[in-house]
Structure formats: structure tokens, C-alpha cells
Amino acid sequence: MIDYHGRGNLMGIYGEGLGGFGSSNFNFDGAPDRIRLRNNAVPLPVLPDAWKYFWRHGQWNELRARIVHNPPTITTWINGVKIMEWSDTEVRLPDRGRIALQVHGGGDLTQQAVRYRNIRVKRLAPAATAP
């Protein structure tokens, strides 16, 4: 999850329409270069001050997600930096389904844009667990 606006959330996951599960670890504190830790944070391998060293503001960023098993274990990376590994405790979706990309607003949507490129999906072997 990266809600890239003044009070947006980042470095988390959210199950839209799946019973409200999820966690976001940091919030922008009014600007992309000011980040604060949320109270309900899941321990992460990244501190808020590190964000500015690996996030490329105004440039292309590489986001990677690995989802295995059901209930899933979800691991995410941004520009090669491991952000989160989270395991759900309940099955919420069938083993097969669709993949979607979502953008949350946070302001005047006529002045904002999010673009995607080079989207790839790779089916993992059932026994695969390491990146």
C-alpha cells in the first residue's frame, strides 16, 4: 500500500472488501519527505527515515509482491528493499481468481496520475517458498 498524498499510508497491505484485514506501518506527515510510525504497526525491516533513500520520487519505482499459500503469506519489496512479510490466519478467497491494481485518491484527482508499466505475473510452483 502506498497512498502517496499528504496524509497517506505506506508500507502496508489492505484487503479491500475482504473483511477489513490489513496493516499500514507509516503515514506521510503532510509531505512525502516527512514520515511517522503508526501505532498499530507490524514490525518491519525498514525505518521511516530510510524511505527517502530507496523511493524514487517522481520516477518509476519497482514494486514486487509474492503471495503464496491460502491463507496467504504476502511479502512485498519496493526497489529491491523488503518492506513487509505478513501471514493471514484465515482463508478469505478461493485458490484461483483475479489480480487487480487499485489507486486511492487523497485529493484533487484531476491533478494526480498513477501509471503502471511492465506488469508481470509469474505462477509459482506449489512447493516454492523462497524469493
N, C-alpha and C positions, 0 to 999 in steps of 0.2 A: 504494500500500500504506500503510495506516495501522493498525497493531496497537496500539490505544490502551490499553495497560496498562503497568505499571511498567518493564518491560524490552522493550517492543515496538519494532518498526521503523516508520519513517515516511519519507515522501517517496521512494518507490521503486516498482519493479514486480517481479512474480514470476510466472513461467509455471508455475502449478500443473499437475503431470502432463505437462509438456512438455520433459522433459529437464533440469530444474533451472536454466533460464536466469533471469536477473534480477539486480537490484541494489537494495539498500536503502542509503540515504545517511546516515541518522541513527538513533540509538536514544534512547528515553527513558531517562534515567539515574535510574530509581527513581520518577520523578514526571513528570507532563505538563509541568511548567514547567522541568525540567532536561533538556537535550538534548545529546547528544555526537555528534560526527562518527565514522562508521565508517571503518575502514582501507581498505576496498575501494570507497570511494565514487566515483560518477561525478560529474564537475563539475556543479554546479547553480547556477542564478541566485539561490539563496536561502541565506542563512546560518542556522545553527541558532537563533541568538538572535532572528531575525525571526519564528519560529513563533508566539510568543505575541501578535504584533501582527495576524496575519491569521486564525488559527484561533480559532473561537468556541466555547470550552469550554462544554459543557452546553447548547448551542444548535444550531440547524440550520446546517449547512455545505454549501456548494455544491461538488461535485466534478465535474470535467469531464475526459473523456478523448477524444482524437482519434486514431483508428487508421487509417492509410492504407497502401495497397500490401501486397504479400506477397512477400518478407518485410516485416514491418510497421515503420513508424515510429510510435512511440507518444508523444504529447505529453499531459501532464497539467497541470491547474490546480486549485487549491484557493482558493475565494472570490476568483477572478479573478487570483490570483498564479500565474504559470507556475512549475511545480515541476520538470518534467523533460521532456527530449526525448531519446528513445533509439531507435536503429535496430537491428533484428535483422539478422543476416547469413545466416540460413537460413530456408527455408520450413518451418514446423512444422505448420501446419493448412491445410485447404482454404480456398479463397476465400469459401465460404459456410458458415455454421454458426450456433451459438447464442451467446447472451450470458448470463453468469452473474454474480451478486453473491455474494461469499463473506465470511464473518466468521470470523476466527481467535479462539480463546478467550483464553487467557492467565490464567485464574483461575477463580473460582467462577462458573460461567455462570448460576446461579440469581440472582445479584445484579447481572448486567450485561444491557444491552439495546442493540441497534443497530437503528435504524429507517430506512427509506428512504421518500421521497415524491417525487412529480413526476418520475419516471424517464421520460426521453425518449430515443428513438433516431432519428437522422437519417441517411438514406442520402446519402452524398456523391457528387457527380458524379465519374466516373473521373479527370478531369484536375485536380480541386480539390486544392490543397496548402496554401493559407493559411487560418488560422482566421477 
